[in-house]
């Protein structure tokens, strides 16, 4: 459960596993208007989908509790003192196939004691976790993807230039894990396990399911899966060459400062995708020389370097999810960026009147949902304010409409990235972020 990877995508990924990756040496940004989308299916190893996101924090149960309340993600499993883990507290939240893991180190006192490594996340490093929290505050440590073979993915990646972070380790029951550096202190974690066979844990070996709770679907606000995980880096070309080079991922979309910048700030962005376009990894870099400094640079300064900027969570009904989330905002849930001005919604009928009903458009305005579309579908999106102390990581909630296609067996599914990433809304987002930053600055000046 919680690992809904269709068998056919696994088979397709395996089939394409030994294709040669495209040459990324000549990578150059061309901008949204000149970019031609193609899927060369150049993955260097089979990548089946996102598996989980791990946050490193100072106290796992409290941080997880806030995310659980804010996002409607019940606690699903744990590995901590109660399960015999003396080294770290790890709490897993789950909503449909979205899995967020929160991990914090315990004190170092048991370091002389021996413990079966099977009860731990083997790559966990107490000193590194402490340093991570001190340097970055709350942040994502690992973007985990399910691969066919975590050892093979590691060796292929390293042989194509990936910097190793943790060598392959067997977790028992056929599970394996390995890690390579992604950007900053963030790792790309490879997880592999059998699709069927013996009784498998719902997450990873060593974790105990939390069973004495109400039906998780009753607690959910409708969030279904991770759509994309975005990083901010100092130098996009270097980062794209590095990640595309060892994964073989292809370029799915790109935006340059002219496409998305407002008068006062800008960025360049590239979206990398696996063969199935189910793992979408956009990366942004700041563009300098504008009147106001880039919000990507502000992130890099406050985060102490590169890191995950936002996680886009997909829901089947963004209006329902938003009503639930907004009801919790005043009580410790997540707050949202200011809504766009009424003029934005006055134009909405022209842009999306053929897809959304009058009632839906009215609710989008009431809830502050942004609407965009590309040549294939429609994207409904909204952004939270930064969720931690620093103006760094935030959450995006999205619903994609359209792009339904059938697989070889006639089953319907939605193509990845349907409706785009909100290019038309980028400028709206930056305007609202900039207004937020200005309001903070005004407070500092009057303090
Ligand atoms: Fe996004």
Boltz pocket constraint, residues with backbone or C-beta under 6 A from the ligand:
constraints:
  - pocket:
      binder: B
      contacts: [[A, 228], [A, 230], [A, 310], [A, 312], [A, 396], [A, 421]]
      max_distance: 6.0
